[in-house]
Amino acid sequence: MYALYVTHPQVRIDPDIPVPQWGLSEIGAARARLAATHPWAHRLGLIVSSGERKAIETAEILAATSGASVEIIEAMHENDRSATGFLTPPEFEKAADWFFAHPHESFKGWERAIDAQARIVSNVDAVLSRHDPQVPMAFVGHGGVGTLLRCHLEGKPIARQADQPPGGGNLFCFDLAKRVVSCDWTPMEDWMGWA
């Protein structure tokens, strides 16, 4: 059976609100609702979300369809970027490029990519160690740590080339038993399910 790593879709950006408290925008919520109509969403037996509002909102939309329980794990949060505060989209993209290109260094006080990777991998491993591998499940979180998880599962170095397409709201699938990635990043509303 398979697990999904799903990134939250578009959010309401507000420089006056801490990033972890940003919620989904109307576009983001609509995309999540559309994804929840697909058969794969109905099959989910467990949904594990980070504690950030945008991830929880995405998880709750998927859970409303499947009836799956939602487990919140605070430590599955996005890489800690609080040291720089809000960055405009162009500034953020440059910072993200640097973050992935220098995984053993900190960008102006950000959590290092190598540390964020260790954190997301250990939390995913802990969930999988107690989860029934016959039950489909989803992790709902963030693009940065999702990319770091994908690099780990694929046995590849940390690199932004493994990052999701712009806009968020993408997923990749991996085998629960073998922990092998079986599909590239795909928009959540476009993915048709397990082969």
Buried (B, 14 or more C-beta within 10 A) or exposed (E): BBBBBBBBBBBBEEEEEEBBEBBBBEBBBBBBBBBBEBEBBBBBBBBBBBBBBBBBBBBBBBBBBBEBEBBBBEEBBBBBBEEEEBBEEEEBEEBBEBBBEBBEEBBEEBBBBBBBBEBBBEBBEEBBEEBEBEBBBBBBBBBBBBBBBBBBBBEEEBEBEBBBEEBBBBBBBBBBEEBEBEBEBBBBBEBEBBE
